[in-house]
């Protein structure tokens, strides 16, 4: 194997490791955001579909 082939092989291995790390981080981020979304309190409290009266006298 020539030096050029070795350099290309090393570069491809580095790209493969970086891609695997990026995919792991993306999956971790997705799971973390899903947990945060579950913990969030809704900005409004559902009232069971009953509209409240607003007296405008």
mmCIF file of the N, C-alpha and C atoms, coordinates in Angstrom:
data_MODEL
# 
_entry.id   MODEL 
# 
loop_
_atom_site.group_PDB 
_atom_site.id 
_atom_site.type_symbol 
_atom_site.label_atom_id 
_atom_site.label_alt_id 
_atom_site.label_comp_id 
_atom_site.label_asym_id 
_atom_site.label_entity_id 
_atom_site.label_seq_id 
_atom_site.pdbx_PDB_ins_code 
_atom_site.Cartn_x 
_atom_site.Cartn_y 
_atom_site.Cartn_z 
_atom_site.occupancy 
_atom_site.B_iso_or_equiv 
_atom_site.pdbx_formal_charge 
_atom_site.auth_seq_id 
_atom_site.auth_comp_id 
_atom_site.auth_asym_id 
_atom_site.auth_atom_id 
_atom_site.pdbx_PDB_model_num 
ATOM 1   N N  . UNK A 1 1  ? 0.856   -1.171 0.000  1.00 0.00 ? 1  UNK A N  1 
ATOM 2   C CA . UNK A 1 1  ? 0.000   0.000  0.000  1.00 0.00 ? 1  UNK A CA 1 
ATOM 3   C C  . UNK A 1 1  ? 0.904   1.237  0.000  1.00 0.00 ? 1  UNK A C  1 
ATOM 4   N N  . UNK A 1 2  ? 0.603   2.127  -0.912 1.00 0.00 ? 2  UNK A N  1 
ATOM 5   C CA . UNK A 1 2  ? 1.418   3.338  -1.012 1.00 0.00 ? 2  UNK A CA 1 
ATOM 6   C C  . UNK A 1 2  ? 1.007   4.338  0.064  1.00 0.00 ? 2  UNK A C  1 
ATOM 7   N N  . UNK A 1 3  ? 1.819   5.327  0.220  1.00 0.00 ? 3  UNK A N  1 
ATOM 8   C CA . UNK A 1 3  ? 1.555   6.368  1.222  1.00 0.00 ? 3  UNK A CA 1 
ATOM 9   C C  . UNK A 1 3  ? 0.236   7.093  0.912  1.00 0.00 ? 3  UNK A C  1 
ATOM 10  N N  . UNK A 1 4  ? -0.009  7.343  -0.358 1.00 0.00 ? 4  UNK A N  1 
ATOM 11  C CA . UNK A 1 4  ? -1.238  8.026  -0.763 1.00 0.00 ? 4  UNK A CA 1 
ATOM 12  C C  . UNK A 1 4  ? -2.462  7.207  -0.382 1.00 0.00 ? 4  UNK A C  1 
ATOM 13  N N  . UNK A 1 5  ? -2.406  5.916  -0.664 1.00 0.00 ? 5  UNK A N  1 
ATOM 14  C CA . UNK A 1 5  ? -3.529  5.040  -0.315 1.00 0.00 ? 5  UNK A CA 1 
ATOM 15  C C  . UNK A 1 5  ? -3.748  5.005  1.196  1.00 0.00 ? 5  UNK A C  1 
ATOM 16  N N  . UNK A 1 6  ? -2.660  5.013  1.956  1.00 0.00 ? 6  UNK A N  1 
ATOM 17  C CA . UNK A 1 6  ? -2.763  4.999  3.414  1.00 0.00 ? 6  UNK A CA 1 
ATOM 18  C C  . UNK A 1 6  ? -3.419  6.282  3.929  1.00 0.00 ? 6  UNK A C  1 
ATOM 19  N N  . UNK A 1 7  ? -3.028  7.411  3.364  1.00 0.00 ? 7  UNK A N  1 
ATOM 20  C CA . UNK A 1 7  ? -3.607  8.692  3.770  1.00 0.00 ? 7  UNK A CA 1 
ATOM 21  C C  . UNK A 1 7  ? -5.101  8.721  3.447  1.00 0.00 ? 7  UNK A C  1 
ATOM 22  N N  . UNK A 1 8  ? -5.468  8.247  2.268  1.00 0.00 ? 8  UNK A N  1 
ATOM 23  C CA . UNK A 1 8  ? -6.881  8.208  1.883  1.00 0.00 ? 8  UNK A CA 1 
ATOM 24  C C  . UNK A 1 8  ? -7.660  7.290  2.815  1.00 0.00 ? 8  UNK A C  1 
ATOM 25  N N  . UNK A 1 9  ? -7.110  6.141  3.136  1.00 0.00 ? 9  UNK A N  1 
ATOM 26  C CA . UNK A 1 9  ? -7.777  5.200  4.037  1.00 0.00 ? 9  UNK A CA 1 
ATOM 27  C C  . UNK A 1 9  ? -7.957  5.808  5.431  1.00 0.00 ? 9  UNK A C  1 
ATOM 28  N N  . UNK A 1 10 ? -6.921  6.484  5.924  1.00 0.00 ? 10 UNK A N  1 
ATOM 29  C CA . UNK A 1 10 ? -7.020  7.145  7.234  1.00 0.00 ? 10 UNK A CA 1 
ATOM 30  C C  . UNK A 1 10 ? -8.085  8.245  7.222  1.00 0.00 ? 10 UNK A C  1 
ATOM 31  N N  . UNK A 1 11 ? -8.136  9.010  6.144  1.00 0.00 ? 11 UNK A N  1 
ATOM 32  C CA . UNK A 1 11 ? -9.125  10.078 6.038  1.00 0.00 ? 11 UNK A CA 1 
ATOM 33  C C  . UNK A 1 11 ? -10.539 9.508  6.004  1.00 0.00 ? 11 UNK A C  1 
ATOM 34  N N  . UNK A 1 12 ? -10.732 8.427  5.269  1.00 0.00 ? 12 UNK A N  1 
ATOM 35  C CA . UNK A 1 12 ? -12.056 7.805  5.204  1.00 0.00 ? 12 UNK A CA 1 
ATOM 36  C C  . UNK A 1 12 ? -12.461 7.233  6.564  1.00 0.00 ? 12 UNK A C  1 
ATOM 37  N N  . UNK A 1 13 ? -11.513 6.686  7.302  1.00 0.00 ? 13 UNK A N  1 
ATOM 38  C CA . UNK A 1 13 ? -11.807 6.168  8.642  1.00 0.00 ? 13 UNK A CA 1 
ATOM 39  C C  . UNK A 1 13 ? -12.197 7.315  9.574  1.00 0.00 ? 13 UNK A C  1 
ATOM 40  N N  . UNK A 1 14 ? -11.520 8.439  9.454  1.00 0.00 ? 14 UNK A N  1 
ATOM 41  C CA . UNK A 1 14 ? -11.854 9.611  10.265 1.00 0.00 ? 14 UNK A CA 1 
ATOM 42  C C  . UNK A 1 14 ? -13.257 10.122 9.942  1.00 0.00 ? 14 UNK A C  1 
ATOM 43  N N  . UNK A 1 15 ? -13.588 10.165 8.660  1.00 0.00 ? 15 UNK A N  1 
ATOM 44  C CA . UNK A 1 15 ? -14.927 10.597 8.248  1.00 0.00 ? 15 UNK A CA 1 
ATOM 45  C C  . UNK A 1 15 ? -15.980 9.652  8.817  1.00 0.00 ? 15 UNK A C  1 
ATOM 46  N N  . UNK A 1 16 ? -15.705 8.363  8.790  1.00 0.00 ? 16 UNK A N  1 
ATOM 47  C CA . UNK A 1 16 ? -16.648 7.370  9.313  1.00 0.00 ? 16 UNK A CA 1 
ATOM 48  C C  . UNK A 1 16 ? -16.853 7.554  10.817 1.00 0.00 ? 16 UNK A C  1 
ATOM 49  N N  . UNK A 1 17 ? -15.767 7.790  11.568 1.00 0.00 ? 17 UNK A N  1 
ATOM 50  C CA . UNK A 1 17 ? -15.886 8.006  13.015 1.00 0.00 ? 17 UNK A CA 1 
ATOM 51  C C  . UNK A 1 17 ? -16.657 9.282  13.318 1.00 0.00 ? 17 UNK A C  1 
ATOM 52  N N  . UNK A 1 18 ? -16.368 10.347 12.565 1.00 0.00 ? 18 UNK A N  1 
ATOM 53  C CA . UNK A 1 18 ? -17.066 11.620 12.782 1.00 0.00 ? 18 UNK A CA 1 
ATOM 54  C C  . UNK A 1 18 ? -18.555 11.486 12.485 1.00 0.00 ? 18 UNK A C  1 
ATOM 55  N N  . UNK A 1 19 ? -18.897 10.782 11.428 1.00 0.00 ? 19 UNK A N  1 
ATOM 56  C CA . UNK A 1 19 ? -20.304 10.593 11.080 1.00 0.00 ? 19 UNK A CA 1 
ATOM 57  C C  . UNK A 1 19 ? -21.020 9.794  12.162 1.00 0.00 ? 19 UNK A C  1 
ATOM 58  N N  . UNK A 1 20 ? -20.383 8.742  12.671 1.00 0.00 ? 20 UNK A N  1 
ATOM 59  C CA . UNK A 1 20 ? -20.993 7.933  13.730 1.00 0.00 ? 20 UNK A CA 1 
ATOM 60  C C  . UNK A 1 20 ? -21.196 8.772  14.993 1.00 0.00 ? 20 UNK A C  1 
ATOM 61  N N  . UNK A 1 21 ? -20.212 9.587  15.338 1.00 0.00 ? 21 UNK A N  1 
ATOM 62  C CA . UNK A 1 21 ? -20.337 10.448 16.518 1.00 0.00 ? 21 UNK A CA 1 
ATOM 63  C C  . UNK A 1 21 ? -21.464 11.464 16.326 1.00 0.00 ? 21 UNK A C  1 
ATOM 64  N N  . UNK A 1 22 ? -21.547 12.064 15.149 1.00 0.00 ? 22 UNK A N  1 
ATOM 65  C CA . UNK A 1 22 ? -22.591 13.045 14.873 1.00 0.00 ? 22 UNK A CA 1 
ATOM 66  C C  . UNK A 1 22 ? -23.980 12.402 14.952 1.00 0.00 ? 22 UNK A C  1 
ATOM 67  N N  . UNK A 1 23 ? -24.114 11.182 14.444 1.00 0.00 ? 23 UNK A N  1 
ATOM 68  C CA . UNK A 1 23 ? -25.400 10.487 14.511 1.00 0.00 ? 23 UNK A CA 1 
ATOM 69  C C  . UNK A 1 23 ? -25.767 10.152 15.958 1.00 0.00 ? 23 UNK A C  1 
ATOM 70  N N  . UNK A 1 24 ? -24.778 9.748  16.766 1.00 0.00 ? 24 UNK A N  1 
ATOM 71  C CA . UNK A 1 24 ? -25.050 9.479  18.187 1.00 0.00 ? 24 UNK A CA 1 
ATOM 72  C C  . UNK A 1 24 ? -25.504 10.746 18.896 1.00 0.00 ? 24 UNK A C  1 
ATOM 73  N N  . UNK A 1 25 ? -24.815 11.852 18.642 1.00 0.00 ? 25 UNK A N  1 
ATOM 74  C CA . UNK A 1 25 ? -25.173 13.118 19.280 1.00 0.00 ? 25 UNK A CA 1 
ATOM 75  C C  . UNK A 1 25 ? -26.560 13.584 18.842 1.00 0.00 ? 25 UNK A C  1 
ATOM 76  N N  . UNK A 1 26 ? -26.893 13.385 17.581 1.00 0.00 ? 26 UNK A N  1 
ATOM 77  C CA . UNK A 1 26 ? -28.215 13.760 17.086 1.00 0.00 ? 26 UNK A CA 1 
ATOM 78  C C  . UNK A 1 26 ? -29.297 12.944 17.777 1.00 0.00 ? 26 UNK A C  1 
ATOM 79  N N  . UNK A 1 27 ? -29.077 11.652 17.933 1.00 0.00 ? 27 UNK A N  1 
ATOM 80  C CA . UNK A 1 27 ? -30.047 10.788 18.609 1.00 0.00 ? 27 UNK A CA 1 
ATOM 81  C C  . UNK A 1 27 ? -30.180 11.170 20.082 1.00 0.00 ? 27 UNK A C  1 
ATOM 82  N N  . UNK A 1 28 ? -29.057 11.445 20.740 1.00 0.00 ? 28 UNK A N  1 
ATOM 83  C CA . UNK A 1 28 ? -29.106 11.878 22.144 1.00 0.00 ? 28 UNK A CA 1 
ATOM 84  C C  . UNK A 1 28 ? -29.888 13.183 22.284 1.00 0.00 ? 28 UNK A C  1 
ATOM 85  N N  . UNK A 1 29 ? -29.642 14.122 21.382 1.00 0.00 ? 29 UNK A N  1 
ATOM 86  C CA . UNK A 1 29 ? -30.339 15.410 21.417 1.00 0.00 ? 29 UNK A CA 1 
ATOM 87  C C  . UNK A 1 29 ? -31.840 15.209 21.205 1.00 0.00 ? 29 UNK A C  1 
ATOM 88  N N  . UNK A 1 30 ? -32.209 14.325 20.280 1.00 0.00 ? 30 UNK A N  1 
ATOM 89  C CA . UNK A 1 30 ? -33.622 14.057 20.023 1.00 0.00 ? 30 UNK A CA 1 
ATOM 90  C C  . UNK A 1 30 ? -34.296 13.469 21.261 1.00 0.00 ? 30 UNK A C  1 
ATOM 91  N N  . UNK A 1 31 ? -33.626 12.536 21.924 1.00 0.00 ? 31 UNK A N  1 
ATOM 92  C CA . UNK A 1 31 ? -34.192 11.925 23.130 1.00 0.00 ? 31 UNK A CA 1 
ATOM 93  C C  . UNK A 1 31 ? -34.304 12.946 24.263 1.00 0.00 ? 31 UNK A C  1 
ATOM 94  N N  . UNK A 1 32 ? -33.294 13.785 24.409 1.00 0.00 ? 32 UNK A N  1 
ATOM 95  C CA . UNK A 1 32 ? -33.316 14.802 25.456 1.00 0.00 ? 32 UNK A CA 1 
ATOM 96  C C  . UNK A 1 32 ? -34.463 15.789 25.232 1.00 0.00 ? 32 UNK A C  1 
ATOM 97  N N  . UNK A 1 33 ? -34.639 16.234 23.992 1.00 0.00 ? 33 UNK A N  1 
ATOM 98  C CA . UNK A 1 33 ? -35.719 17.165 23.693 1.00 0.00 ? 33 UNK A CA 1 
ATOM 99  C C  . UNK A 1 33 ? -37.086 16.519 23.898 1.00 0.00 ? 33 UNK A C  1 
ATOM 100 N N  . UNK A 1 34 ? -37.193 15.225 23.610 1.00 0.00 ? 34 UNK A N  1 
ATOM 101 C CA . UNK A 1 34 ? -38.465 14.527 23.836 1.00 0.00 ? 34 UNK A CA 1 
ATOM 102 C C  . UNK A 1 34 ? -38.783 14.486 25.327 1.00 0.00 ? 34 UNK A C  1 
ATOM 103 N N  . UNK A 1 35 ? -37.788 14.253 26.170 1.00 0.00 ? 35 UNK A N  1 
ATOM 104 C CA . UNK A 1 35 ? -38.014 14.245 27.624 1.00 0.00 ? 35 UNK A CA 1 
ATOM 105 C C  . UNK A 1 35 ? -38.419 15.628 28.115 1.00 0.00 ? 35 UNK A C  1 
ATOM 106 N N  . UNK A 1 36 ? -37.765 16.665 27.601 1.00 0.00 ? 36 UNK A N  1 
ATOM 107 C CA . UNK A 1 36 ? -38.097 18.030 28.001 1.00 0.00 ? 36 UNK A CA 1 
ATOM 108 C C  . UNK A 1 36 ? -39.530 18.350 27.588 1.00 0.00 ? 36 UNK A C  1 
ATOM 109 N N  . UNK A 1 37 ? -39.919 17.940 26.400 1.00 0.00 ? 37 UNK A N  1 
ATOM 110 C CA . UNK A 1 37 ? -41.269 18.209 25.910 1.00 0.00 ? 37 UNK A CA 1 
ATOM 111 C C  . UNK A 1 37 ? -42.310 17.532 26.792 1.00 0.00 ? 37 UNK A C  1 
ATOM 112 N N  . UNK A 1 38 ? -42.016 16.348 27.295 1.00 0.00 ? 38 UNK A N  1 
ATOM 113 C CA . UNK A 1 38 ? -42.950 15.648 28.176 1.00 0.00 ? 38 UNK A CA 1 
ATOM 114 C C  . UNK A 1 38 ? -43.090 16.357 29.519 1.00 0.00 ? 38 UNK A C  1 
ATOM 115 N N  . UNK A 1 39 ? -42.020 16.989 29.986 1.00 0.00 ? 39 UNK A N  1 
ATOM 116 C CA . UNK A 1 39 ? -42.038 17.639 31.294 1.00 0.00 ? 39 UNK A CA 1 
ATOM 117 C C  . UNK A 1 39 ? -42.700 19.016 31.250 1.00 0.00 ? 39 UNK A C  1 
ATOM 118 N N  . UNK A 1 40 ? -42.855 19.587 30.084 1.00 0.00 ? 40 UNK A N  1 
ATOM 119 C CA . UNK A 1 40 ? -43.417 20.932 29.961 1.00 0.00 ? 40 UNK A CA 1 
ATOM 120 C C  . UNK A 1 40 ? -44.865 20.976 30.423 1.00 0.00 ? 40 UNK A C  1 
ATOM 121 N N  . UNK A 1 41 ? -45.197 22.057 31.089 1.00 0.00 ? 41 UNK A N  1 
ATOM 122 C CA . UNK A 1 41 ? -46.576 22.304 31.496 1.00 0.00 ? 41 UNK A CA 1 
ATOM 123 C C  . UNK A 1 41 ? -47.243 23.083 30.370 1.00 0.00 ? 41 UNK A C  1 
ATOM 124 N N  . UNK A 1 42 ? -48.466 22.721 29.999 1.00 0.00 ? 42 UNK A N  1 
ATOM 125 C CA . UNK A 1 42 ? -49.126 23.487 28.932 1.00 0.00 ? 42 UNK A CA 1 
ATOM 126 C C  . UNK A 1 42 ? -49.300 24.950 29.337 1.00 0.00 ? 42 UNK A C  1 
ATOM 127 N N  . UNK A 1 43 ? -49.271 25.830 28.357 1.00 0.00 ? 43 UNK A N  1 
ATOM 128 C CA . UNK A 1 43 ? -49.390 27.260 28.624 1.00 0.00 ? 43 UNK A CA 1 
ATOM 129 C C  . UNK A 1 43 ? -50.804 27.635 29.039 1.00 0.00 ? 43 UNK A C  1 
ATOM 130 N N  . UNK A 1 44 ? -51.750 26.775 28.822 1.00 0.00 ? 44 UNK A N  1 
ATOM 131 C CA . UNK A 1 44 ? -53.127 27.024 29.216 1.00 0.00 ? 44 UNK A CA 1 
ATOM 132 C C  . UNK A 1 44 ? -53.669 25.763 29.874 1.00 0.00 ? 44 UNK A C  1 
ATOM 133 N N  . UNK A 1 45 ? -54.665 25.932 30.684 1.00 0.00 ? 45 UNK A N  1 
ATOM 134 C CA . UNK A 1 45 ? -55.310 24.783 31.305 1.00 0.00 ? 45 UNK A CA 1 
ATOM 135 C C  . UNK A 1 45 ? -56.620 24.523 30.581 1.00 0.00 ? 45 UNK A C  1 
ATOM 136 N N  . UNK A 1 46 ? -56.813 23.328 30.090 1.00 0.00 ? 46 UNK A N  1 
ATOM 137 C CA . UNK A 1 46 ? -58.063 23.042 29.390 1.00 0.00 ? 46 UNK A CA 1 
ATOM 138 C C  . UNK A 1 46 ? -59.251 23.166 30.341 1.00 0.00 ? 46 UNK A C  1 
ATOM 139 N N  . UNK A 1 47 ? -60.334 23.747 29.881 1.00 0.00 ? 47 UNK A N  1 
ATOM 140 C CA . UNK A 1 47 ? -61.523 23.990 30.698 1.00 0.00 ? 47 UNK A CA 1 
ATOM 141 C C  . UNK A 1 47 ? -62.654 23.021 30.353 1.00 0.00 ? 47 UNK A C  1 
ATOM 142 N N  . UNK A 1 48 ? -62.386 21.982 29.629 1.00 0.00 ? 48 UNK A N  1 
ATOM 143 C CA . UNK A 1 48 ? -63.427 21.028 29.298 1.00 0.00 ? 48 UNK A CA 1 
ATOM 144 C C  . UNK A 1 48 ? -64.372 21.514 28.217 1.00 0.00 ? 48 UNK A C  1 
ATOM 145 N N  . UNK A 1 49 ? -63.971 22.473 27.426 1.00 0.00 ? 49 UNK A N  1 
ATOM 146 C CA . UNK A 1 49 ? -64.787 22.945 26.326 1.00 0.00 ? 49 UNK A CA 1 
ATOM 147 C C  . UNK A 1 49 ? -65.847 23.957 26.721 1.00 0.00 ? 49 UNK A C  1 
ATOM 148 N N  . UNK A 1 50 ? -65.842 24.436 27.954 1.00 0.00 ? 50 UNK A N  1 
ATOM 149 C CA . UNK A 1 50 ? -66.836 25.412 28.400 1.00 0.00 ? 50 UNK A CA 1 
ATOM 150 C C  . UNK A 1 50 ? -66.235 26.806 28.277 1.00 0.00 ? 50 UNK A C  1 
ATOM 151 N N  . UNK A 1 51 ? -66.916 27.671 27.535 1.00 0.00 ? 51 UNK A N  1 
ATOM 152 C CA . UNK A 1 51 ? -66.433 29.036 27.379 1.00 0.00 ? 51 UNK A CA 1 
ATOM 153 C C  . UNK A 1 51 ? -66.906 29.876 28.560 1.00 0.00 ? 51 UNK A C  1 
ATOM 154 N N  . UNK A 1 52 ? -66.019 30.636 29.137 1.00 0.00 ? 52 UNK A N  1 
ATOM 155 C CA . UNK A 1 52 ? -66.364 31.471 30.281 1.00 0.00 ? 52 UNK A CA 1 
ATOM 156 C C  . UNK A 1 52 ? -67.064 32.741 29.811 1.00 0.00 ? 52 UNK A C  1 
ATOM 157 N N  . UNK A 1 53 ? -68.044 33.195 30.602 1.00 0.00 ? 53 UNK A N  1 
ATOM 158 C CA . UNK A 1 53 ? -68.771 34.424 30.278 1.00 0.00 ? 53 UNK A CA 1 
ATOM 159 C C  . UNK A 1 53 ? -67.914 35.636 30.606 1.00 0.00 ? 53 UNK A C  1 
ATOM 160 N N  . UNK A 1 54 ? -68.061 36.671 29.808 1.00 0.00 ? 54 UNK A N  1 
ATOM 161 C CA . UNK A 1 54 ? -67.368 37.927 30.038 1.00 0.00 ? 54 UNK A CA 1 
ATOM 162 C C  . UNK A 1 54 ? -68.418 39.038 30.046 1.00 0.00 ? 54 UNK A C  1 
ATOM 163 N N  . UNK A 1 55 ? -68.837 39.480 31.238 1.00 0.00 ? 55 UNK A N  1 
ATOM 164 C CA . UNK A 1 55 ? -69.869 40.525 31.293 1.00 0.00 ? 55 UNK A CA 1 
ATOM 165 C C  . UNK A 1 55 ? -69.312 41.858 30.795 1.00 0.00 ? 55 UNK A C  1 
ATOM 166 N N  . UNK A 1 56 ? -69.990 42.445 29.832 1.00 0.00 ? 56 UNK A N  1 
ATOM 167 C CA . UNK A 1 56 ? -69.547 43.710 29.231 1.00 0.00 ? 56 UNK A CA 1 
ATOM 168 C C  . UNK A 1 56 ? -70.554 44.823 29.528 1.00 0.00 ? 56 UNK A C  1 
ATOM 169 N N  . UNK A 1 57 ? -70.960 45.000 30.776 1.00 0.00 ? 57 UNK A N  1 
ATOM 170 C CA . UNK A 1 57 ? -71.942 46.026 31.147 1.00 0.00 ? 57 UNK A CA 1 
ATOM 171 C C  . UNK A 1 57 ? -71.310 47.385 31.195 1.00 0.00 ? 57 UNK A C  1 
# 
